[in-house]
Amino acid sequence: MIKAFVHEEESILIRKIPEPTLKDNEVKIAIKVAGLNHRDLHIPERRGNVSTPLVLGSDGAGVIEQVGKNVTNFAPGDEVIVNPGLGWLHQSDAPPKSFEIVGMPNDGTFAEKYVVDQNYVERKPSYLSWEEAGVLVLSALTGYRALFTKGNVSANSTVFIPGAGSGVATYIIQFAKAIGARVIVTSRSPEKRAKAIALGADLAIDTEADWNAELKDESIDLVIDSIGRATFNRSLSVLKRGGKIVTFGATTEDQVTIDIRKFFYGQYQLLGSTMGNREELRDLLQFIEKHQIHPIVDSVFVLEETKEAFQYLQKAQQFGKIAIQVAQND
Ligand SMILES: NC(=O)c1ccc[n+]([C@@H]2O[C@H](COP(=O)([O-])OP(=O)(O)OC[C@H]3O[C@@H](n4cnc5c(N)ncnc54)[C@H](OP(=O)(O)O)[C@@H]3O)[C@@H](O)[C@H]2O)c1
């Protein structure tokens, strides 16, 4: 039996579950650190009252413990990270219909052991700590696709990102600065605004301020908004005519009303995005290594404290990512 953090019958709790078994194409990973994402908060509600336990968690890093007989790329002892985007290997405008994210409907990474097809495992970048590697993929890949593939950012772009404290935002700030773009963020918290500046943002304004007044001298080429209803129309109002707005989240609410006439007169471009494929993940791994980018780990909770970590994320207290330590580091 192994220890895992599961959703079961409307509760989230630590539980002993049977150790997962291995198929011929699969690897078994002894998870060292898993990463919490906003997505994890909503899964209990989305699943409802289900008696079968589901191991939560999409991100993780660990050491390969066992490989199936058809596995050629990995061997026991390899240090790896999990690719949570199942069923999306190649570049395309949108994921295939069969695309799924680790942690629902199938068991996730908040467990001592995790088993997955060898196609969804990459080598851990050696310059990252276990905590950094464990919180990397889901958010960084989402930010990478939103910024580069969809947003087509360049060194001449000015990028505007509401909600600087978000895990994804902390990656986008670093990626955009690495290529020389101008980065403007908002946050409701003065401490997070200061942290965003320390991370490289050129300007950080209060989310509650009058953005049009604050940004009257700026020309925003690209907005990346994942907050949803609370900011979407304000984000659109600071975008230059013909500019792009990329959305991949709705932290506040999903339903937004827009003035369609203003939208088409302004010739704005609205682009949806979701995570990313394996090609983008491999590009991302090269990109962060080249620019020596480190994930921002706000805090580390041990597996037994995962419920407290959920509450901490729910209150948006973090700046960056929250790690769940599953096994002691050597
Ligand atoms: N589609 C995908 O593939 C995908 C992948 C990753 C994430 N997402 C989604 O993208 C969003 C961001 O994810 P994340 O993990 O980075 O989130 P996160 O770490 O939980 O951060 C959310 C941030 O949103 C801001 N915020 C929250 N409530 C707000 C409000 N009422 N008004 C203004 N700002 C508010 C906060 O920024 P401040 O504290 O700085 O104010 C907060 O730190 C989530 O909705 C998530 O589900 C989607």
The ligand as an ORCA input file, in Angstrom:
! r2SCAN-3c Opt
* xyz 0 1
  N      -6.268     25.996    -19.381
  C      -5.155     25.531    -18.827
  O      -4.472     24.669    -19.344
  C      -4.711     26.134    -17.533
  C      -3.437     25.817    -17.026
  C      -3.009     26.451    -15.855
  C      -3.864     27.322    -15.204
  N      -5.103     27.550    -15.702
  C      -5.997     28.503    -15.035
  O      -5.371     29.769    -15.032
  C      -5.651     30.459    -13.833
  C      -4.331     30.803    -13.145
  O      -3.758     29.588    -12.689
  P      -2.666     29.590    -11.550
  O      -2.453     28.177    -11.126
  O      -1.518     30.405    -12.007
  O      -3.507     30.359    -10.428
  P      -3.137     30.814     -8.998
  O      -1.683     30.528     -8.713
  O      -4.174     30.277     -8.076
  O      -3.312     32.436     -9.082
  C      -4.506     33.088     -9.310
  C      -4.246     34.610     -9.202
  O      -5.388     35.296     -9.688
  C      -5.491     36.560     -9.029
  N      -6.872     36.720     -8.536
  C      -7.600     35.797     -7.878
  N      -8.822     36.312     -7.583
  C      -8.837     37.574     -8.075
  C      -9.815     38.611     -8.083
  N     -11.021     38.461     -7.518
  N      -9.494     39.788     -8.672
  C      -8.283     39.966     -9.237
  N      -7.306     39.012     -9.243
  C      -7.592     37.840     -8.673
  C      -4.501     36.543     -7.876
  O      -3.434     37.417     -8.195
  P      -2.867     38.473     -7.087
  O      -2.824     37.703     -5.812
  O      -1.530     38.830     -7.628
  O      -3.809     39.621     -7.052
  C      -4.059     35.087     -7.792
  O      -2.741     34.949     -7.334
  C      -6.567     29.545    -13.023
  O      -7.904     29.912    -13.286
  C      -6.268     28.176    -13.579
  O      -7.344     27.270    -13.408
  C      -5.529     26.986    -16.850
*
